[in-house]
Amino acid sequence: MDIQDLKKKNVNFKKKWLDTDPDYFEKLTQGQDPDFLVLACSDSRVCPTTVTEMEPGHMFIHRNVANQVVESDESFAAGLYYALVHLKVKYVLINGHTNCGGVQAAWENNDEEGLQGWLKYVKDSMPDPEATDKEWTLEKLAKFNVMVQMKRLQKHPVFQEHGEGVSIIGALFDLKTGSLDVFDPDNLTEEDREMLGY
């Protein structure tokens, strides 16, 4: 893919929506009213709007490596504040995925200097391998990571102050099947509860 491909795809994108509604883009300029704030991984294979076929205007999205809730991350804190206070979102969706390179790097103790500043947060999201005899697959680790971020979000100062009535949900996108497993702490399988220590 090159720059010309980007331009062609943009033409196709515009045509798709204008064929549906000639005033579509004019309406977009009038503001946004998303139901979801999504915290997703930066992975190029996992675009939240693509995997849910969501049209523009329905998801306010923040992305970082391994979808981490980090209290000191000013960009995330600002996005969270804006989503809760101004956009009045109904849900915060933590969207992880299978075969997550950030989760794998943290679990396998990657020591590349250029990654450590962020990987330290992902490592803090991993279970203690010495404290359990569970068999941890990358898929289970990715789901565990999502659940940890859901707990962290509940404790985030911005969410504590402005998140009343907003549901926190998790999702794991399966790269092998294209399926999105959506879950919340009150709707877990017994296996998930045991794995995550709920």
C-alpha positions as CSV (number, residue, x, y, z in Angstrom):
1,M,0.0,0.0,0.0
2,D,1.2,3.5,-0.8
3,I,0.0,7.1,-0.7
4,Q,-2.0,6.7,-3.9
5,D,-3.8,3.7,-2.3
6,L,-4.7,5.9,0.7
7,K,-6.2,8.5,-1.6
8,K,-8.2,5.9,-3.5
9,K,-9.5,4.3,-0.3
10,N,-10.6,7.8,0.9
11,V,-12.5,8.3,-2.3
12,N,-14.3,5.0,-1.8
13,F,-15.0,5.9,1.8
14,K,-16.6,9.2,0.8
15,K,-18.6,7.6,-1.9
16,K,-20.0,5.0,0.4
17,W,-21.4,7.5,2.9
18,L,-22.5,10.1,0.3
19,D,-24.4,7.5,-1.6
20,T,-26.3,6.8,1.7
21,D,-26.8,10.5,2.6
22,P,-25.6,13.4,0.5
23,D,-25.4,15.5,3.6
24,Y,-23.5,12.9,5.6
25,F,-20.3,14.9,6.1
26,E,-22.1,18.2,6.7
27,K,-23.9,16.4,9.6
28,L,-20.5,15.2,11.0
29,T,-19.4,18.9,11.4
30,Q,-22.3,19.5,13.7
31,G,-20.7,17.5,16.5
32,Q,-20.3,14.1,17.9
33,D,-22.5,12.0,20.3
34,P,-20.6,8.7,20.9
35,D,-22.0,6.2,23.4
36,F,-18.6,4.6,23.9
37,L,-15.2,5.7,25.1
38,V,-12.9,2.9,23.9
39,L,-9.4,2.2,25.2
40,A,-7.8,-0.1,22.6
41,C,-4.4,-1.5,21.8
42,S,-2.3,0.3,19.1
43,D,-2.1,-2.9,17.1
44,S,-2.8,-2.2,13.4
45,R,-5.0,-5.3,13.2
46,V,-7.4,-4.2,15.9
47,C,-9.4,-1.1,14.9
48,P,-12.4,-0.8,17.2
49,T,-14.7,0.8,14.6
50,T,-13.7,-1.7,11.9
51,V,-14.3,-4.8,14.0
52,T,-17.7,-3.6,15.2
53,E,-18.7,-2.0,11.8
54,M,-19.3,1.2,13.7
55,E,-19.8,4.3,11.6
56,P,-18.0,7.6,12.4
57,G,-19.3,9.4,15.5
58,H,-20.1,6.5,17.7
59,M,-16.8,5.7,19.4
60,F,-14.4,8.1,21.1
61,I,-11.1,6.2,21.0
62,H,-7.8,6.3,22.9
63,R,-5.1,3.8,21.9
64,N,-1.8,2.7,23.4
65,V,0.3,-0.4,23.5
66,A,-1.6,-3.2,25.3
67,N,-4.5,-1.0,26.1
68,Q,-3.2,0.2,29.5
69,V,-5.0,2.5,32.0
70,V,-2.1,4.5,33.5
71,E,-3.0,7.2,36.0
72,S,0.0,9.3,35.0
73,D,-0.9,9.2,31.3
74,E,-2.1,12.8,30.8
75,S,-3.4,12.1,27.3
76,F,-5.6,9.3,28.6
77,A,-6.8,11.3,31.6
78,A,-7.8,14.2,29.3
79,G,-9.6,11.9,26.9
80,L,-11.4,10.2,29.8
81,Y,-12.4,13.6,31.3
82,Y,-13.7,14.9,28.0
83,A,-15.6,11.7,27.3
84,L,-17.3,11.6,30.7
85,V,-17.9,15.3,31.2
86,H,-18.6,16.7,27.7
87,L,-19.6,13.7,25.6
88,K,-21.6,12.0,28.3
89,V,-20.6,8.5,27.1
90,K,-22.6,5.6,28.5
91,Y,-19.8,3.0,28.4
92,V,-16.1,2.7,28.7
93,L,-14.9,-0.3,26.7
94,I,-11.4,-1.7,27.3
95,N,-10.6,-3.5,24.1
96,G,-7.8,-6.0,24.1
97,H,-6.9,-8.8,21.6
98,T,-5.3,-12.1,21.2
99,N,-1.6,-12.4,20.1
100,C,-0.9,-9.0,21.7
101,G,2.7,-8.1,21.2
102,G,2.8,-5.8,24.2
103,V,1.4,-8.5,26.5
104,Q,3.9,-11.1,25.1
105,A,6.8,-8.7,25.5
106,A,5.9,-8.0,29.1
107,W,5.3,-11.7,30.0
108,E,8.6,-12.8,28.3
109,N,10.5,-9.9,30.0
110,N,11.6,-8.1,26.9
111,D,14.5,-5.9,27.8
112,E,14.8,-3.6,24.8
113,E,15.7,-0.2,26.2
114,G,13.3,1.7,23.9
115,L,10.3,-0.2,25.2
116,Q,10.9,-0.2,28.9
117,G,9.3,3.1,29.7
118,W,5.9,1.7,28.7
119,L,6.4,-2.0,29.2
120,K,6.8,-1.5,32.9
121,Y,3.1,-0.7,33.1
122,V,2.2,-3.8,31.0
123,K,4.4,-6.0,33.3
124,D,2.5,-4.6,36.3
125,S,-0.7,-5.9,34.6
126,M,0.6,-9.5,34.3
127,P,-0.1,-12.2,36.9
128,D,2.7,-13.3,39.1
129,P,4.0,-16.6,37.5
130,E,5.4,-17.7,40.9
131,A,2.1,-17.2,42.7
132,T,0.1,-19.7,40.7
133,D,0.4,-23.0,38.9
134,K,-2.0,-22.0,36.2
135,E,-1.1,-22.5,32.5
136,W,-1.0,-19.0,31.1
137,T,-1.5,-18.8,27.3
138,L,-1.2,-15.5,25.5
139,E,-5.0,-15.5,25.1
140,K,-5.6,-15.9,28.8
141,L,-3.0,-13.2,29.5
142,A,-4.6,-10.8,27.1
143,K,-8.0,-11.3,28.8
144,F,-6.4,-11.0,32.3
145,N,-4.8,-7.8,31.1
146,V,-8.2,-6.3,30.1
147,M,-9.7,-7.2,33.4
148,V,-6.8,-5.5,35.3
149,Q,-7.4,-2.4,33.2
150,M,-11.1,-2.5,34.1
151,K,-10.1,-2.5,37.8
152,R,-7.6,0.3,37.3
153,L,-10.2,2.4,35.5
154,Q,-12.6,2.1,38.5
155,K,-9.9,3.6,40.7
156,H,-8.8,6.3,38.2
157,P,-9.3,9.7,39.9
158,V,-11.1,11.1,36.8
159,F,-13.5,8.2,36.6
160,Q,-14.1,8.3,40.4
161,E,-15.1,11.9,40.1
162,H,-17.1,11.9,36.9
163,G,-17.9,8.3,36.0
164,E,-21.1,7.7,38.0
165,G,-23.6,5.7,36.0
166,V,-21.1,4.8,33.3
167,S,-20.5,1.1,32.7
168,I,-17.1,-0.3,32.3
169,I,-17.0,-3.3,30.0
170,G,-14.2,-5.4,28.5
171,A,-13.7,-7.1,25.2
172,L,-11.2,-9.4,23.6
173,F,-10.9,-9.5,19.8
174,D,-9.8,-12.9,18.5
175,L,-7.5,-12.5,15.6
176,K,-8.0,-16.1,14.4
177,T,-11.8,-15.9,14.2
178,G,-12.7,-12.2,14.0
179,S,-15.0,-12.6,17.1
180,L,-15.3,-10.0,19.8
181,D,-15.8,-11.5,23.3
182,V,-17.6,-8.8,25.3
183,F,-17.7,-9.2,29.1
184,D,-18.1,-7.5,32.4
185,P,-17.1,-8.4,36.0
186,D,-20.7,-9.5,36.8
187,N,-21.0,-11.8,33.7
188,L,-17.9,-14.0,33.8
189,T,-17.6,-17.8,33.4
190,E,-16.5,-19.8,36.3
191,E,-13.2,-20.4,34.5
192,D,-12.6,-16.7,34.0
193,R,-13.4,-16.0,37.7
194,E,-10.9,-18.5,38.8
195,M,-8.3,-17.3,36.4
196,L,-8.7,-13.7,37.3
197,G,-9.1,-14.2,41.0
198,Y,-12.6,-12.8,41.2
